[in-house]
Amino acid sequence: MNVAWQNHIESSYSVIRGKPRIKGTRIPVSLILGYLANGYATDKIIDEFPDIDKDKIAACLDYARELAEFEVAA
């Protein structure tokens, strides 16, 4: 699934201390990634958090992928 995370994820210090979260919610990206890491299916996550959908879950994965590709210049 090709989803641009920038359309679904935001961060501002006034909400959950700036942790990246799904836009319009207080659901942190790290929580969704944790559910996925523990083997939860996307449908189960959506049951737990009805404010999100498959695109938002895919955006969390895309966000994590982009962070993993980040390189620090020495």
PDB file of N, CA, C and O in Angstrom:
ATOM      1  N   MET A   1       0.851  -1.176   0.000  1.00  0.00           N
ATOM      2  CA  MET A   1       0.000   0.000   0.000  1.00  0.00           C
ATOM      3  C   MET A   1       0.889   1.230   0.000  1.00  0.00           C
ATOM      4  O   MET A   1       1.746   1.375   0.871  1.00  0.00           O
ATOM      5  N   ASN A   2       0.698   2.100  -0.951  1.00  0.00           N
ATOM      6  CA  ASN A   2       1.507   3.295  -1.095  1.00  0.00           C
ATOM      7  C   ASN A   2       0.778   4.490  -0.484  1.00  0.00           C
ATOM      8  O   ASN A   2      -0.126   5.060  -1.094  1.00  0.00           O
ATOM      9  N   VAL A   3       1.184   4.856   0.725  1.00  0.00           N
ATOM     10  CA  VAL A   3       0.539   5.953   1.458  1.00  0.00           C
ATOM     11  C   VAL A   3       1.620   6.925   1.922  1.00  0.00           C
ATOM     12  O   VAL A   3       2.623   6.519   2.510  1.00  0.00           O
ATOM     13  N   ALA A   4       1.409   8.196   1.655  1.00  0.00           N
ATOM     14  CA  ALA A   4       2.345   9.221   2.135  1.00  0.00           C
ATOM     15  C   ALA A   4       2.027   9.516   3.600  1.00  0.00           C
ATOM     16  O   ALA A   4       0.948  10.015   3.919  1.00  0.00           O
ATOM     17  N   TRP A   5       2.962   9.210   4.475  1.00  0.00           N
ATOM     18  CA  TRP A   5       2.705   9.371   5.904  1.00  0.00           C
ATOM     19  C   TRP A   5       2.398  10.821   6.268  1.00  0.00           C
ATOM     20  O   TRP A   5       1.673  11.070   7.230  1.00  0.00           O
ATOM     21  N   GLN A   6       2.934  11.777   5.518  1.00  0.00           N
ATOM     22  CA  GLN A   6       2.724  13.191   5.830  1.00  0.00           C
ATOM     23  C   GLN A   6       1.251  13.587   5.798  1.00  0.00           C
ATOM     24  O   GLN A   6       0.863  14.573   6.424  1.00  0.00           O
ATOM     25  N   ASN A   7       0.442  12.840   5.086  1.00  0.00           N
ATOM     26  CA  ASN A   7      -0.990  13.141   5.019  1.00  0.00           C
ATOM     27  C   ASN A   7      -1.756  12.636   6.237  1.00  0.00           C
ATOM     28  O   ASN A   7      -2.916  12.999   6.429  1.00  0.00           O
ATOM     29  N   HIS A   8      -1.122  11.806   7.061  1.00  0.00           N
ATOM     30  CA  HIS A   8      -1.841  11.148   8.150  1.00  0.00           C
ATOM     31  C   HIS A   8      -1.203  11.306   9.526  1.00  0.00           C
ATOM     32  O   HIS A   8      -1.819  10.967  10.537  1.00  0.00           O
ATOM     33  N   ILE A   9       0.019  11.814   9.575  1.00  0.00           N
ATOM     34  CA  ILE A   9       0.743  11.888  10.848  1.00  0.00           C
ATOM     35  C   ILE A   9       1.173  13.331  11.099  1.00  0.00           C
ATOM     36  O   ILE A   9       1.616  14.036  10.191  1.00  0.00           O
ATOM     37  N   GLU A  10       1.030  13.751  12.363  1.00  0.00           N
ATOM     38  CA  GLU A  10       1.442  15.098  12.739  1.00  0.00           C
ATOM     39  C   GLU A  10       2.073  15.058  14.120  1.00  0.00           C
ATOM     40  O   GLU A  10       2.005  14.055  14.831  1.00  0.00           O
ATOM     41  N   SER A  11       2.685  16.172  14.478  1.00  0.00           N
ATOM     42  CA  SER A  11       3.331  16.278  15.779  1.00  0.00           C
ATOM     43  C   SER A  11       3.293  17.731  16.226  1.00  0.00           C
ATOM     44  O   SER A  11       3.629  18.636  15.461  1.00  0.00           O
ATOM     45  N   SER A  12       2.885  17.944  17.457  1.00  0.00           N
ATOM     46  CA  SER A  12       2.960  19.273  18.062  1.00  0.00           C
ATOM     47  C   SER A  12       3.156  19.080  19.561  1.00  0.00           C
ATOM     48  O   SER A  12       2.541  18.209  20.177  1.00  0.00           O
ATOM     49  N   TYR A  13       4.012  19.898  20.128  1.00  0.00           N
ATOM     50  CA  TYR A  13       4.362  19.704  21.534  1.00  0.00           C
ATOM     51  C   TYR A  13       3.156  19.776  22.464  1.00  0.00           C
ATOM     52  O   TYR A  13       3.171  19.170  23.535  1.00  0.00           O
ATOM     53  N   SER A  14       2.124  20.496  22.080  1.00  0.00           N
ATOM     54  CA  SER A  14       0.960  20.664  22.959  1.00  0.00           C
ATOM     55  C   SER A  14       0.098  19.401  23.061  1.00  0.00           C
ATOM     56  O   SER A  14      -0.782  19.322  23.919  1.00  0.00           O
ATOM     57  N   VAL A  15       0.342  18.427  22.204  1.00  0.00           N
ATOM     58  CA  VAL A  15      -0.425  17.177  22.253  1.00  0.00           C
ATOM     59  C   VAL A  15       0.562  16.025  22.421  1.00  0.00           C
ATOM     60  O   VAL A  15       1.469  15.854  21.606  1.00  0.00           O
ATOM     61  N   ILE A  16       0.388  15.255  23.455  1.00  0.00           N
ATOM     62  CA  ILE A  16       1.254  14.139  23.869  1.00  0.00           C
ATOM     63  C   ILE A  16       2.747  14.452  23.721  1.00  0.00           C
ATOM     64  O   ILE A  16       3.539  13.639  23.244  1.00  0.00           O
ATOM     65  N   ARG A  17       3.088  15.660  24.150  1.00  0.00           N
ATOM     66  CA  ARG A  17       4.475  16.133  24.225  1.00  0.00           C
ATOM     67  C   ARG A  17       5.246  16.003  22.919  1.00  0.00           C
ATOM     68  O   ARG A  17       6.449  15.738  22.921  1.00  0.00           O
ATOM     69  N   GLY A  18       4.555  16.188  21.816  1.00  0.00           N
ATOM     70  CA  GLY A  18       5.217  16.219  20.528  1.00  0.00           C
ATOM     71  C   GLY A  18       5.477  14.875  19.885  1.00  0.00           C
ATOM     72  O   GLY A  18       6.097  14.807  18.823  1.00  0.00           O
ATOM     73  N   LYS A  19       5.013  13.799  20.510  1.00  0.00           N
ATOM     74  CA  LYS A  19       5.189  12.489  19.886  1.00  0.00           C
ATOM     75  C   LYS A  19       4.391  12.454  18.582  1.00  0.00           C
ATOM     76  O   LYS A  19       3.280  12.981  18.520  1.00  0.00           O
ATOM     77  N   PRO A  20       4.950  11.841  17.549  1.00  0.00           N
ATOM     78  CA  PRO A  20       4.184  11.716  16.301  1.00  0.00           C
ATOM     79  C   PRO A  20       2.888  10.953  16.570  1.00  0.00           C
ATOM     80  O   PRO A  20       2.885   9.932  17.257  1.00  0.00           O
ATOM     81  N   ARG A  21       1.790  11.466  16.018  1.00  0.00           N
ATOM     82  CA  ARG A  21       0.490  10.855  16.254  1.00  0.00           C
ATOM     83  C   ARG A  21      -0.345  10.907  14.985  1.00  0.00           C
ATOM     84  O   ARG A  21      -0.034  11.638  14.044  1.00  0.00           O
ATOM     85  N   ILE A  22      -1.393  10.129  14.980  1.00  0.00           N
ATOM     86  CA  ILE A  22      -2.302  10.138  13.841  1.00  0.00           C
ATOM     87  C   ILE A  22      -3.088  11.445  13.891  1.00  0.00           C
ATOM     88  O   ILE A  22      -3.639  11.806  14.931  1.00  0.00           O
ATOM     89  N   LYS A  23      -3.135  12.153  12.760  1.00  0.00           N
ATOM     90  CA  LYS A  23      -3.788  13.462  12.700  1.00  0.00           C
ATOM     91  C   LYS A  23      -5.197  13.405  13.274  1.00  0.00           C
ATOM     92  O   LYS A  23      -5.962  12.476  13.015  1.00  0.00           O
ATOM     93  N   GLY A  24      -5.513  14.421  14.056  1.00  0.00           N
ATOM     94  CA  GLY A  24      -6.848  14.555  14.618  1.00  0.00           C
ATOM     95  C   GLY A  24      -7.129  13.638  15.786  1.00  0.00           C
ATOM     96  O   GLY A  24      -8.262  13.567  16.262  1.00  0.00           O
ATOM     97  N   THR A  25      -6.098  12.926  16.260  1.00  0.00           N
ATOM     98  CA  THR A  25      -6.277  12.014  17.392  1.00  0.00           C
ATOM     99  C   THR A  25      -5.144  12.226  18.390  1.00  0.00           C
ATOM    100  O   THR A  25      -4.240  13.034  18.173  1.00  0.00           O
ATOM    101  N   ARG A  26      -5.218  11.485  19.477  1.00  0.00           N
ATOM    102  CA  ARG A  26      -4.127  11.426  20.443  1.00  0.00           C
ATOM    103  C   ARG A  26      -3.471  10.046  20.399  1.00  0.00           C
ATOM    104  O   ARG A  26      -2.828   9.630  21.363  1.00  0.00           O
ATOM    105  N   ILE A  27      -3.634   9.348  19.295  1.00  0.00           N
ATOM    106  CA  ILE A  27      -3.089   7.999  19.143  1.00  0.00           C
ATOM    107  C   ILE A  27      -1.668   8.102  18.594  1.00  0.00           C
ATOM    108  O   ILE A  27      -1.478   8.493  17.442  1.00  0.00           O
ATOM    109  N   PRO A  28      -0.659   7.752  19.417  1.00  0.00           N
ATOM    110  CA  PRO A  28       0.720   7.861  18.937  1.00  0.00           C
ATOM    111  C   PRO A  28       1.061   6.779  17.911  1.00  0.00           C
ATOM    112  O   PRO A  28       0.565   5.654  17.972  1.00  0.00           O
ATOM    113  N   VAL A  29       1.917   7.155  16.978  1.00  0.00           N
ATOM    114  CA  VAL A  29       2.395   6.211  15.967  1.00  0.00           C
ATOM    115  C   VAL A  29       3.037   5.010  16.651  1.00  0.00           C
ATOM    116  O   VAL A  29       2.847   3.874  16.216  1.00  0.00           O
ATOM    117  N   SER A  30       3.787   5.249  17.707  1.00  0.00           N
ATOM    118  CA  SER A  30       4.481   4.160  18.401  1.00  0.00           C
ATOM    119  C   SER A  30       3.506   3.113  18.940  1.00  0.00           C
ATOM    120  O   SER A  30       3.842   1.929  18.989  1.00  0.00           O
ATOM    121  N   LEU A  31       2.323   3.523  19.339  1.00  0.00           N
ATOM    122  CA  LEU A  31       1.329   2.570  19.834  1.00  0.00           C
ATOM    123  C   LEU A  31       0.875   1.643  18.713  1.00  0.00           C
ATOM    124  O   LEU A  31       0.787   0.428  18.896  1.00  0.00           O
ATOM    125  N   ILE A  32       0.589   2.223  17.558  1.00  0.00           N
ATOM    126  CA  ILE A  32       0.153   1.414  16.413  1.00  0.00           C
ATOM    127  C   ILE A  32       1.273   0.475  15.979  1.00  0.00           C
ATOM    128  O   ILE A  32       1.019  -0.693  15.685  1.00  0.00           O
ATOM    129  N   LEU A  33       2.509   0.971  15.936  1.00  0.00           N
ATOM    130  CA  LEU A  33       3.635   0.116  15.572  1.00  0.00           C
ATOM    131  C   LEU A  33       3.818  -1.016  16.579  1.00  0.00           C
ATOM    132  O   LEU A  33       4.170  -2.135  16.205  1.00  0.00           O
ATOM    133  N   GLY A  34       3.582  -0.726  17.833  1.00  0.00           N
ATOM    134  CA  GLY A  34       3.660  -1.759  18.860  1.00  0.00           C
ATOM    135  C   GLY A  34       2.619  -2.854  18.661  1.00  0.00           C
ATOM    136  O   GLY A  34       2.911  -4.040  18.811  1.00  0.00           O
ATOM    137  N   TYR A  35       1.414  -2.445  18.324  1.00  0.00           N
ATOM    138  CA  TYR A  35       0.365  -3.429  18.040  1.00  0.00           C
ATOM    139  C   TYR A  35       0.776  -4.306  16.862  1.00  0.00           C
ATOM    140  O   TYR A  35       0.630  -5.527  16.916  1.00  0.00           O
ATOM    141  N   LEU A  36       1.286  -3.696  15.807  1.00  0.00           N
ATOM    142  CA  LEU A  36       1.707  -4.460  14.631  1.00  0.00           C
ATOM    143  C   LEU A  36       2.858  -5.404  14.981  1.00  0.00           C
ATOM    144  O   LEU A  36       2.879  -6.550  14.533  1.00  0.00           O
ATOM    145  N   ALA A  37       3.807  -4.929  15.775  1.00  0.00           N
ATOM    146  CA  ALA A  37       4.946  -5.754  16.177  1.00  0.00           C
ATOM    147  C   ALA A  37       4.511  -6.960  17.006  1.00  0.00           C
ATOM    148  O   ALA A  37       5.178  -7.995  17.013  1.00  0.00           O
ATOM    149  N   ASN A  38       3.393  -6.814  17.698  1.00  0.00           N
ATOM    150  CA  ASN A  38       2.877  -7.911  18.511  1.00  0.00           C
ATOM    151  C   ASN A  38       1.919  -8.810  17.749  1.00  0.00           C
ATOM    152  O   ASN A  38       1.270  -9.675  18.338  1.00  0.00           O
ATOM    153  N   GLY A  39       1.829  -8.609  16.440  1.00  0.00           N
ATOM    154  CA  GLY A  39       1.067  -9.518  15.601  1.00  0.00           C
ATOM    155  C   GLY A  39      -0.397  -9.195  15.405  1.00  0.00           C
ATOM    156  O   GLY A  39      -1.142 -10.010  14.861  1.00  0.00           O
ATOM    157  N   TYR A  40      -0.823  -8.017  15.840  1.00  0.00           N
ATOM    158  CA  TYR A  40      -2.226  -7.643  15.641  1.00  0.00           C
ATOM    159  C   TYR A  40      -2.495  -7.396  14.159  1.00  0.00           C
ATOM    160  O   TYR A  40      -1.696  -6.757  13.475  1.00  0.00           O
ATOM    161  N   ALA A  41      -3.600  -7.896  13.678  1.00  0.00           N
ATOM    162  CA  ALA A  41      -4.034  -7.621  12.306  1.00  0.00           C
ATOM    163  C   ALA A  41      -4.595  -6.204  12.243  1.00  0.00           C
ATOM    164  O   ALA A  41      -5.065  -5.670  13.247  1.00  0.00           O
ATOM    165  N   THR A  42      -4.543  -5.601  11.062  1.00  0.00           N
ATOM    166  CA  THR A  42      -5.045  -4.235  10.925  1.00  0.00           C
ATOM    167  C   THR A  42      -6.515  -4.128  11.332  1.00  0.00           C
ATOM    168  O   THR A  42      -6.917  -3.132  11.934  1.00  0.00           O
ATOM    169  N   ASP A  43      -7.309  -5.129  11.013  1.00  0.00           N
ATOM    170  CA  ASP A  43      -8.726  -5.083  11.392  1.00  0.00           C
ATOM    171  C   ASP A  43      -8.909  -5.064  12.904  1.00  0.00           C
ATOM    172  O   ASP A  43      -9.812  -4.397  13.409  1.00  0.00           O
ATOM    173  N   LYS A  44      -8.069  -5.783  13.627  1.00  0.00           N
ATOM    174  CA  LYS A  44      -8.136  -5.799  15.090  1.00  0.00           C
ATOM    175  C   LYS A  44      -7.747  -4.427  15.656  1.00  0.00           C
ATOM    176  O   LYS A  44      -8.348  -3.951  16.619  1.00  0.00           O
ATOM    177  N   ILE A  45      -6.736  -3.801  15.049  1.00  0.00           N
ATOM    178  CA  ILE A  45      -6.323  -2.468  15.499  1.00  0.00           C
ATOM    179  C   ILE A  45      -7.451  -1.465  15.254  1.00  0.00           C
ATOM    180  O   ILE A  45      -7.729  -0.615  16.101  1.00  0.00           O
ATOM    181  N   ILE A  46      -8.089  -1.567  14.109  1.00  0.00           N
ATOM    182  CA  ILE A  46      -9.203  -0.665  13.802  1.00  0.00           C
ATOM    183  C   ILE A  46     -10.362  -0.895  14.768  1.00  0.00           C
ATOM    184  O   ILE A  46     -11.046   0.055  15.147  1.00  0.00           O
ATOM    185  N   ASP A  47     -10.590  -2.143  15.168  1.00  0.00           N
ATOM    186  CA  ASP A  47     -11.617  -2.419  16.184  1.00  0.00           C
ATOM    187  C   ASP A  47     -11.287  -1.718  17.498  1.00  0.00           C
ATOM    188  O   ASP A  47     -12.177  -1.196  18.169  1.00  0.00           O
ATOM    189  N   GLU A  48     -10.003  -1.708  17.864  1.00  0.00           N
ATOM    190  CA  GLU A  48      -9.559  -1.062  19.109  1.00  0.00           C
ATOM    191  C   GLU A  48      -9.614   0.466  19.015  1.00  0.00           C
ATOM    192  O   GLU A  48      -9.897   1.152  19.998  1.00  0.00           O
ATOM    193  N   PHE A  49      -9.338   0.984  17.810  1.00  0.00           N
ATOM    194  CA  PHE A  49      -9.273   2.431  17.594  1.00  0.00           C
ATOM    195  C   PHE A  49     -10.122   2.795  16.374  1.00  0.00           C
ATOM    196  O   PHE A  49      -9.586   2.934  15.275  1.00  0.00           O
ATOM    197  N   PRO A  50     -11.418   2.949  16.548  1.00  0.00           N
ATOM    198  CA  PRO A  50     -12.305   3.210  15.407  1.00  0.00           C
ATOM    199  C   PRO A  50     -12.031   4.518  14.663  1.00  0.00           C
ATOM    200  O   PRO A  50     -12.548   4.715  13.564  1.00  0.00           O
ATOM    201  N   ASP A  51     -11.234   5.408  15.235  1.00  0.00           N
ATOM    202  CA  ASP A  51     -10.916   6.681  14.576  1.00  0.00           C
ATOM    203  C   ASP A  51      -9.883   6.532  13.467  1.00  0.00           C
ATOM    204  O   ASP A  51      -9.620   7.491  12.740  1.00  0.00           O
ATOM    205  N   ILE A  52      -9.291   5.341  13.322  1.00  0.00           N
ATOM    206  CA  ILE A  52      -8.280   5.165  12.292  1.00  0.00           C
ATOM    207  C   ILE A  52      -8.745   4.139  11.258  1.00  0.00           C
ATOM    208  O   ILE A  52      -9.716   3.411  11.470  1.00  0.00           O
ATOM    209  N   ASP A  53      -8.031   4.104  10.144  1.00  0.00           N
ATOM    210  CA  ASP A  53      -8.350   3.156   9.071  1.00  0.00           C
ATOM    211  C   ASP A  53      -7.056   2.555   8.539  1.00  0.00           C
ATOM    212  O   ASP A  53      -5.975   2.852   9.048  1.00  0.00           O
ATOM    213  N   LYS A  54      -7.162   1.722   7.528  1.00  0.00           N
ATOM    214  CA  LYS A  54      -5.991   1.024   6.988  1.00  0.00           C
ATOM    215  C   LYS A  54      -4.955   1.993   6.433  1.00  0.00           C
ATOM    216  O   LYS A  54      -3.756   1.733   6.537  1.00  0.00           O
ATOM    217  N   ASP A  55      -5.389   3.101   5.848  1.00  0.00           N
ATOM    218  CA  ASP A  55      -4.437   4.083   5.328  1.00  0.00           C
ATOM    219  C   ASP A  55      -3.598   4.687   6.448  1.00  0.00           C
ATOM    220  O   ASP A  55      -2.400   4.909   6.276  1.00  0.00           O
ATOM    221  N   LYS A  56      -4.209   4.948   7.570  1.00  0.00           N
ATOM    222  CA  LYS A  56      -3.481   5.530   8.703  1.00  0.00           C
ATOM    223  C   LYS A  56      -2.484   4.527   9.280  1.00  0.00           C
ATOM    224  O   LYS A  56      -1.385   4.906   9.686  1.00  0.00           O
ATOM    225  N   ILE A  57      -2.859   3.265   9.317  1.00  0.00           N
ATOM    226  CA  ILE A  57      -1.937   2.229   9.787  1.00  0.00           C
ATOM    227  C   ILE A  57      -0.766   2.104   8.814  1.00  0.00           C
ATOM    228  O   ILE A  57       0.385   1.996   9.237  1.00  0.00           O
ATOM    229  N   ALA A  58      -1.054   2.118   7.526  1.00  0.00           N
ATOM    230  CA  ALA A  58       0.002   2.072   6.511  1.00  0.00           C
ATOM    231  C   ALA A  58       0.911   3.291   6.630  1.00  0.00           C
ATOM    232  O   ALA A  58       2.121   3.183   6.427  1.00  0.00           O
ATOM    233  N   ALA A  59       0.342   4.440   6.954  1.00  0.00           N
ATOM    234  CA  ALA A  59       1.141   5.659   7.128  1.00  0.00           C
ATOM    235  C   ALA A  59       2.119   5.498   8.290  1.00  0.00           C
ATOM    236  O   ALA A  59       3.249   5.981   8.219  1.00  0.00           O
ATOM    237  N   CYS A  60       1.699   4.830   9.345  1.00  0.00           N
ATOM    238  CA  CYS A  60       2.597   4.574  10.480  1.00  0.00           C
ATOM    239  C   CYS A  60       3.791   3.739  10.036  1.00  0.00           C
ATOM    240  O   CYS A  60       4.925   4.012  10.431  1.00  0.00           O
ATOM    241  N   LEU A  61       3.543   2.734   9.227  1.00  0.00           N
ATOM    242  CA  LEU A  61       4.633   1.902   8.714  1.00  0.00           C
ATOM    243  C   LEU A  61       5.546   2.690   7.782  1.00  0.00           C
ATOM    244  O   LEU A  61       6.766   2.537   7.832  1.00  0.00           O
ATOM    245  N   ASP A  62       4.963   3.526   6.939  1.00  0.00           N
ATOM    246  CA  ASP A  62       5.762   4.342   6.035  1.00  0.00           C
ATOM    247  C   ASP A  62       6.623   5.327   6.815  1.00  0.00           C
ATOM    248  O   ASP A  62       7.777   5.569   6.459  1.00  0.00           O
ATOM    249  N   TYR A  63       6.062   5.893   7.874  1.00  0.00           N
ATOM    250  CA  TYR A  63       6.804   6.806   8.742  1.00  0.00           C
ATOM    251  C   TYR A  63       7.999   6.078   9.363  1.00  0.00           C
ATOM    252  O   TYR A  63       9.113   6.601   9.366  1.00  0.00           O
ATOM    253  N   ALA A  64       7.769   4.884   9.884  1.00  0.00           N
ATOM    254  CA  ALA A  64       8.845   4.103  10.500  1.00  0.00           C
ATOM    255  C   ALA A  64       9.914   3.737   9.464  1.00  0.00           C
ATOM    256  O   ALA A  64      11.107   3.768   9.766  1.00  0.00           O
ATOM    257  N   ARG A  65       9.488   3.393   8.250  1.00  0.00           N
ATOM    258  CA  ARG A  65      10.440   3.064   7.189  1.00  0.00           C
ATOM    259  C   ARG A  65      11.325   4.265   6.880  1.00  0.00           C
ATOM    260  O   ARG A  65      12.540   4.130   6.732  1.00  0.00           O
ATOM    261  N   GLU A  66      10.713   5.431   6.785  1.00  0.00           N
ATOM    262  CA  GLU A  66      11.493   6.626   6.476  1.00  0.00           C
ATOM    263  C   GLU A  66      12.496   6.945   7.599  1.00  0.00           C
ATOM    264  O   GLU A  66      13.630   7.339   7.328  1.00  0.00           O
ATOM    265  N   LEU A  67      12.078   6.774   8.835  1.00  0.00           N
ATOM    266  CA  LEU A  67      13.005   6.999   9.948  1.00  0.00           C
ATOM    267  C   LEU A  67      14.158   6.026   9.906  1.00  0.00           C
ATOM    268  O   LEU A  67      15.292   6.401  10.203  1.00  0.00           O
ATOM    269  N   ALA A  68      13.890   4.774   9.542  1.00  0.00           N
ATOM    270  CA  ALA A  68      14.940   3.760   9.490  1.00  0.00           C
ATOM    271  C   ALA A  68      15.942   4.049   8.379  1.00  0.00           C
ATOM    272  O   ALA A  68      17.091   3.614   8.464  1.00  0.00           O
ATOM    273  N   GLU A  69      15.536   4.766   7.350  1.00  0.00           N
ATOM    274  CA  GLU A  69      16.430   5.099   6.247  1.00  0.00           C
ATOM    275  C   GLU A  69      17.233   6.367   6.511  1.00  0.00           C
ATOM    276  O   GLU A  69      18.159   6.679   5.763  1.00  0.00           O
ATOM    277  N   PHE A  70      16.889   7.095   7.563  1.00  0.00           N
ATOM    278  CA  PHE A  70      17.547   8.356   7.879  1.00  0.00           C
ATOM    279  C   PHE A  70      19.032   8.127   8.156  1.00  0.00           C
ATOM    280  O   PHE A  70      19.392   7.244   8.934  1.00  0.00           O
ATOM    281  N   GLU A  71      19.874   8.906   7.532  1.00  0.00           N
ATOM    282  CA  GLU A  71      21.313   8.785   7.742  1.00  0.00           C
ATOM    283  C   GLU A  71      21.850  10.060   8.380  1.00  0.00           C
ATOM    284  O   GLU A  71      21.458  11.170   8.020  1.00  0.00           O
ATOM    285  N   VAL A  72      22.730   9.880   9.308  1.00  0.00           N
ATOM    286  CA  VAL A  72      23.373  11.016   9.958  1.00  0.00           C
ATOM    287  C   VAL A  72      24.751  11.170   9.332  1.00  0.00           C
ATOM    288  O   VAL A  72      25.534  10.222   9.282  1.00  0.00           O
ATOM    289  N   ALA A  73      25.032  12.359   8.863  1.00  0.00           N
ATOM    290  CA  ALA A  73      26.347  12.613   8.271  1.00  0.00           C
ATOM    291  C   ALA A  73      27.388  12.711   9.387  1.00  0.00           C
ATOM    292  O   ALA A  73      27.171  13.360  10.410  1.00  0.00           O
ATOM    293  N   ALA A  74      28.489  12.068   9.168  1.00  0.00           N
ATOM    294  CA  ALA A  74      29.556  12.081  10.188  1.00  0.00           C
ATOM    295  C   ALA A  74      30.488  13.242   9.983  1.00  0.00           C
ATOM    296  O   ALA A  74      31.441  13.410  10.744  1.00  0.00           O
TER     297      ALA A  74
END
